[in-house]
């Protein structure tokens, strides 16, 4: 039974329909919330809920691409921040190793 729908393209439509049912039941509209946060107040709409369902069906990569296009999240800035955090962690580990060597020598 688990492989019945495999390769037939059912996964995405099922996810979108399921998401729409949940969003309509609980009045969830991420598009409206995002516009409100950006200072463009909007009421809940079926179109916004449909876009929300499509974003959810697209997964985190789809959401990230939308945020990149809207200049909410910058991939280059994200990489720079990640590199900085890694460098700080490496420096901290090196400092701890030096301290532990100094403590063992006393």
C-alpha positions in Angstrom: 0.0 0.0 0.0 2.9 2.4 0.8 4.2 2.3 -2.8 0.8 2.6 -4.5 1.1 6.3 -5.3 4.9 6.3 -5.7 6.0 8.1 -8.9 2.5 9.3 -9.8 2.8 12.9 -8.6 0.3 12.7 -5.7 2.4 14.0 -2.9 2.4 17.7 -3.8 -1.4 18.0 -4.5 -2.1 16.1 -1.3 0.1 18.4 0.8 -1.4 21.5 -0.8 -5.0 20.4 -0.2 -4.2 19.3 3.3 -2.5 22.6 4.1 -5.5 24.6 2.6 -7.9 22.6 4.8 -5.9 23.4 7.9 -5.4 27.0 7.0 -9.1 27.6 6.3 -10.0 25.8 9.5 -7.7 27.9 11.7 -7.7 31.1 9.6 -4.0 31.0 9.0 -2.5 33.3 6.4 1.2 33.7 6.5 1.2 36.2 3.6 -1.2 38.5 5.5 1.0 38.2 8.6 4.1 39.0 6.6 2.5 42.0 4.9 1.2 43.3 8.3 4.8 43.0 9.7 6.1 45.0 6.7 3.6 47.8 7.5 1.0 46.9 4.8 -2.0 45.8 6.8 -4.3 43.3 5.1 -7.2 41.2 6.0 -7.2 37.4 5.7 -7.9 36.3 2.2 -8.3 33.0 0.3 -5.6 34.0 -2.1 -3.2 34.6 0.8 -4.1 31.2 2.3 -3.5 29.6 -1.1 -0.1 31.2 -1.4 0.6 30.1 2.2 -0.3 26.5 1.3 1.9 26.7 -1.8 4.8 28.0 0.3 4.4 25.2 2.9 4.2 22.6 0.1 7.4 24.0 -1.4 9.2 23.4 1.9 11.9 25.4 3.5 13.8 25.9 0.3 10.7 27.5 -1.3 10.2 29.8 1.6 13.9 30.7 1.5 13.7 31.6 -2.2 10.7 33.8 -1.6 12.4 35.6 1.2 15.5 36.1 -0.9 13.5 37.6 -3.8 11.7 39.9 -1.3 15.1 41.0 0.1 14.1 39.8 3.5 16.9 37.3 3.7 20.2 37.7 1.9 22.1 34.4 1.1 25.5 36.2 1.0 24.9 37.8 4.3 23.8 34.5 5.8 27.0 32.8 4.6 29.2 35.6 6.0 27.4 35.3 9.4 27.8 31.5 9.4 31.6 31.8 8.6 32.0 34.4 11.4 30.2 32.1 13.9 32.4 29.2 12.9 35.6 31.3 13.2 34.5 32.4 16.7 33.8 28.8 17.8 37.2 27.7 16.4 39.0 30.5 18.3 37.1 29.7 21.5 38.1 26.0 21.2 41.8 27.0 20.6 41.7 29.3 23.6 40.2 26.6 25.8 42.9 24.1 24.6 45.7 26.6 25.5 44.2 27.2 28.9 43.9 23.5 29.6 47.5 23.0 28.6 48.5 25.8 30.9 46.5 24.3 33.8 48.0 20.9 33.3 51.6 22.3 33.4 51.1 23.9 36.8 
